[in-house]
Amino acid sequence: MVSKNEFYDTLKSLAEVLGVSGYEDEVRGLVIDMLKPYADEVRVDALGNVIAVKKGSRGGGRVMLAGHMDEIGLMVSNIEKNGFLRVQPVGGWNTVVLPGQRVQILTSKGDKVLGVIGHIPPHILKPDEAKQVPEMKNLFIDVGARNREEVEEMGVEIGSVVVIERTVERLGRGDVVSGKAFDDRVGVAVMIHAFREVEGNEADLYAVATVQEEVGLKGARTSAYRISPDVAIALDVTVAADVPDVKESEQISKLGKGPAIKLMDGRSGSGLLTNPHVKRLLLEVAKEEDIPYQLEVLSGGTTDATIIALNKEGVPAGVISIPTRYIHSPVEVLDLGDCVNATRLTKGFVEKATLDWLEEIKGGKVK
């Protein structure tokens, strides 16, 4: 079983690279290298999803794991005459976290240009204006250029993508770590390690590092259509609101208490309602393997599982979630113990998803 230190190394490698939705090339290369030695087949589809296959001992069934490798970012929408850049969001940002951040801009040459996100100095704002959350239209990026021509000489152009520059670091005693893009490089890391460690799986296992989840679950839609899985598990983060001033009843999940087994997400269940068969098997594995777990009901947000569940005639689906604080910020925080246990739970689920069980849950004619 993967150790916390080994998992940390994998997560650090995946999270520190650039992979904005639609521009996942850099992280995709790493994922391919990590999966290839353990796969019978690896392919990249037209949208950019990485699909790795580990053949089952009996074959005939298809179990799909999905972790999205894209991250939220920004896109240059205008270069002003004085050399400042205006941007639009790619994915969902809370703009309160953006001013003062250092960023990397991917150029047309494949280089990365450093910049900082600026805002009107609070010293010249009216008191009530200074207290307001900044709007994206009022933010800009300073790359140290004196004019538009200097920016263009750097290779930055309209359409260049931007990510926060951040390393992954250990906090406290070392089990808690912080960095960018844990949503969802941690799910990809869990998928990779579970894929490596699965043994004796009867059904064929498909590990899919999906693209463009943050902008509409797009990679999951196309890859599920290609694979036609019999069952699917998405691996993603969930809200850990175990912080000051949040009532315990509203904390969703907590760090260090194990991975969360999702029961429902989206507003009023508009996302995923976990398939009961999938839920029961996940709970069975957790109890048999003595894996700590939490049950998750999330009122907003969803994962790749939502769109996979609606593939063709329908797919029984669930989610194994890694509790994470400060999601969609440059300083996401999680616990390595939860990651290791999520890997154990994923591995156990795949190994117990026998062909007989897959046949049992698929439904069929009743008359």
Secondary structure as GFF3:
##gff-version 3
##sequence-region A 1 367
A	DSSP	alpha_helix	4	15	.	.	.	ID=ss1
A	DSSP	alpha_helix	25	35	.	.	.	ID=ss2
A	DSSP	three_ten_helix	36	38	.	.	.	ID=ss3
A	DSSP	beta_strand	41	44	.	.	.	ID=ss4
A	DSSP	beta_strand	50	54	.	.	.	ID=ss5
A	DSSP	beta_strand	62	68	.	.	.	ID=ss6
A	DSSP	beta_strand	73	79	.	.	.	ID=ss7
A	DSSP	beta_strand	85	90	.	.	.	ID=ss8
A	DSSP	three_ten_helix	95	97	.	.	.	ID=ss9
A	DSSP	beta_strand	102	106	.	.	.	ID=ss10
A	DSSP	beta_strand	112	118	.	.	.	ID=ss11
A	DSSP	three_ten_helix	122	124	.	.	.	ID=ss12
A	DSSP	alpha_helix	127	130	.	.	.	ID=ss13
A	DSSP	three_ten_helix	136	138	.	.	.	ID=ss14
A	DSSP	beta_strand	140	142	.	.	.	ID=ss15
A	DSSP	alpha_helix	148	153	.	.	.	ID=ss16
A	DSSP	beta_strand	161	164	.	.	.	ID=ss17
A	DSSP	beta_strand	169	171	.	.	.	ID=ss18
A	DSSP	beta_strand	176	179	.	.	.	ID=ss19
A	DSSP	alpha_helix	182	197	.	.	.	ID=ss20
A	DSSP	beta_strand	204	210	.	.	.	ID=ss21
A	DSSP	alpha_helix	218	227	.	.	.	ID=ss22
A	DSSP	beta_strand	231	239	.	.	.	ID=ss23
A	DSSP	three_ten_helix	248	250	.	.	.	ID=ss24
A	DSSP	beta_strand	260	264	.	.	.	ID=ss25
A	DSSP	three_ten_helix	267	269	.	.	.	ID=ss26
A	DSSP	alpha_helix	276	288	.	.	.	ID=ss27
A	DSSP	beta_strand	294	297	.	.	.	ID=ss28
A	DSSP	alpha_helix	304	309	.	.	.	ID=ss29
A	DSSP	beta_strand	317	324	.	.	.	ID=ss30
A	DSSP	beta_strand	332	335	.	.	.	ID=ss31
A	DSSP	alpha_helix	336	352	.	.	.	ID=ss32
A	DSSP	alpha_helix	355	361	.	.	.	ID=ss33
###
